[in-house]
Amino acid sequence: MQAGFLSFYDGVFATAQGREALIANNIANANTPGFKAMDIPFQDTLAAHLSGAAPPDAQYRATTTVGLDGNDVELDGERVEGAKNAEQMMAAATFLHQSTADLITALRPNPSGE
């Protein structure tokens, strides 16, 4: 059985990894005619992961402008989303490191014998 915080961070990393793959795919297809950028809702996907439910499918981004070739990928927007996603992963890694360090400290025997 995993501690609660380990399950949470597993969900955060799995969700961020899936999002990273979609963002990379969007960037790779920035010049593909007719390609539509996709993303996953982070909060909904994380909630589904934590509850054991099936995660929601990737969705088309409806907030971008479609070019003359039918492609709606905005490279600057994808870079911003990629940076936000990377920051979320770094923050989660920092919190996970501190949580496990605190747990290890709590499990160590007291050197003074009290």
C-alpha positions in Angstrom: 0.0 0.0 0.0 1.3 3.4 -1.0 1.3 6.4 1.3 -1.2 9.0 0.2 1.3 11.5 -1.0 3.0 8.9 -3.2 -0.3 8.2 -5.0 -0.9 11.9 -5.5 2.6 12.6 -6.9 2.3 9.5 -9.2 -0.9 11.0 -10.6 0.7 14.5 -11.0 3.7 13.0 -12.9 1.6 10.7 -15.0 -0.7 13.6 -16.0 2.2 16.0 -16.7 3.9 13.4 -18.8 0.8 12.8 -20.9 0.4 16.5 -21.3 4.1 16.9 -22.3 3.7 14.3 -25.0 0.7 16.2 -26.5 2.4 19.5 -26.4 5.5 18.0 -28.1 3.2 16.5 -30.8 1.5 19.8 -31.3 4.9 21.5 -31.8 6.1 18.7 -34.2 3.0 19.2 -36.3 3.0 23.0 -36.4 3.5 23.0 -40.2 1.1 20.1 -41.0 -1.9 21.3 -42.9 -5.2 20.7 -41.2 -3.6 19.6 -37.9 -5.5 20.6 -34.8 -3.7 21.2 -31.4 -4.8 18.9 -28.6 -4.4 19.0 -24.8 -5.8 17.2 -21.7 -7.5 19.0 -18.9 -4.9 18.7 -16.1 -7.3 18.9 -13.1 -9.8 16.4 -14.5 -7.1 14.0 -15.6 -5.4 14.1 -12.2 -8.7 13.6 -10.4 -9.5 10.6 -12.6 -6.1 9.1 -11.9 -6.5 9.5 -8.2 -9.9 8.0 -8.1 -9.0 5.1 -10.4 -11.4 6.2 -13.1 -10.6 6.3 -16.8 -8.8 9.5 -17.7 -10.6 11.9 -20.0 -9.6 11.9 -23.7 -7.4 14.5 -25.2 -9.5 17.5 -26.4 -9.0 19.9 -29.3 -8.0 23.4 -28.2 -10.8 25.8 -29.1 -9.1 29.0 -28.2 -6.6 29.2 -31.0 -6.8 30.9 -34.4 -7.0 28.6 -37.4 -4.5 29.4 -40.2 -5.2 29.4 -44.0 -3.9 25.8 -44.2 -6.3 24.7 -41.4 -3.6 24.3 -38.8 -4.3 25.9 -35.4 -1.0 25.3 -33.6 0.5 28.5 -32.2 4.2 27.8 -31.5 4.5 30.6 -28.8 1.4 29.3 -27.0 2.7 25.7 -27.1 6.0 26.9 -25.7 4.3 28.7 -22.9 2.1 25.6 -22.1 5.3 23.5 -22.2 7.0 25.8 -19.8 4.0 25.8 -17.4 3.9 22.0 -17.5 7.7 21.8 -16.8 7.3 24.1 -13.8 4.5 21.9 -12.5 6.7 18.9 -12.8 9.6 20.6 -11.1 7.4 21.8 -8.2 6.0 18.3 -7.8 9.5 16.9 -7.7 10.6 19.4 -5.1 7.6 18.7 -2.9 8.0 14.9 -3.3 11.7 15.2 -2.3 10.9 17.2 0.8 8.0 14.9 1.7 10.2 11.8 1.5 13.0 13.5 3.4 10.6 14.4 6.2 9.3 10.8 6.3 12.9 9.4 6.5 13.7 11.9 9.3 10.5 10.8 11.2 11.4 7.1 10.8 15.0 7.4 12.1 15.5 6.3 15.7 16.0 9.1 18.2 19.8 9.3 18.9 19.2 10.5 22.5 17.2 7.4 23.4 14.1 9.3 24.4 
